[in-house]
Amino acid sequence: MAPNACSQATSGSTALTFFRRMGFLPAHWSTFSMSAVNSSALRLFSREPVDDFPGLLRDRIRAAIAYRERVVQNTDAYRVVFSEGDFLPGLIVDRYNDLLSIQILTQGMDSEAARQTVIPELNELLKPAAIAERVDSRVREIEQLPTRTSSLLQGEKNSTVITMNGVRFHYRALEGQKTGAFLDQRENYAAAAQSARGEALDVFCYQGGFALHLAQRCSNVTGVDSSRPALEIAEKNAALNGREIEWIEANAFDLLRDYAASGRQYDCIVLDPPAFAKSKRNLETAFRGYKELNLRALKMLRPGGLLVTCSCSYHVSPAEFIEVVASAARDVHRDLRLLENRTQAKDHPILLHVPETAYLKCVVATVSY
Ligand code: SAH
């Protein structure tokens, strides 16, 4: 097996033994990153033997950046490196204007050799004012990586303002969920805004991603989320864009039930809940959750109204999600006309042969008049 700066000798030889036991070796023995502990222990880096692992990392980062130059538009905030989607398993890099945020999720990428290759390369190519590392403690625990805390790896600047589709957002490198913003929805924000009008309700609004885009077209926008800190930033974002939006701190399920029961009506409703199905085991609960939300939203849409309904649960397939939405429509006796069946923004690449890379679903549909 080719020497691999990113693999661990013991787990590497375990994988080799595994292949021998299975009675085959890949035609070209490849370079893998091994984790001794994870269920997806084997991560393919290359189909060819690799002598120069840092060189491979640098090439992959350059290729990832070149791909973004081709597909990313109307934003200074986007995902620069998306792990398996860019053949860099365990590495996520997001650009937020002049700041970079990185996340390291595997033993291989956590090695000093990998860190000392990745960081200088990002500096050279993107020249950020600062680089922050966001730590997902849960993943580090599963991968048996030493504990770390989120921090600035270099530079002192830890906040900035980003612009996507002409809408501005405050960004703080060391706060917020994920690496800070939901960049994967960026193209869906624009699609929603394009078809929206009238009175809009953004359910699970977080820091106002959809709501602020809808405000470009709609007369009235209300955002709902259970997180007060998220709504406080949403309000600052509204001020930054000179918009007036009503923010409601509530449990979305309760609020939709009450609003639907009291006969409230909207021209546009966005549903973007957190992943309900974190594993295959809770799929049934997830389907029930999606069905209930969509059912209530559909009840509240005026004739011709717009439904933008999302699921970021990888375990729910696009076809299953459409079926849940369709069955909600049948239950409330409304016809839904599909405008767009969308997915994650193109800076979160989907590899057709790696289904795990596709996770976001965003259905844009109108109810009949
Ligand atoms: N639409 C947002 C992202 C939503 S992420 C964007 O584009 O930026 C999911 C959001 O759901 C989080 O902000 C979380 O705080 C919120 N949330 C989770 N459970 C909730 C519940 N039961 N009621 C209301 N909000 C909830």
Boltz pocket constraint, residues with backbone or C-beta under 6 A from the ligand:
constraints:
  - pocket:
      binder: B
      contacts: [[A, 181], [A, 182], [A, 185], [A, 203], [A, 204], [A, 205], [A, 206], [A, 207], [A, 208], [A, 209], [A, 210], [A, 224], [A, 225], [A, 226], [A, 227], [A, 230], [A, 250], [A, 251], [A, 252], [A, 253], [A, 272], [A, 273], [A, 274]]
      max_distance: 6.0
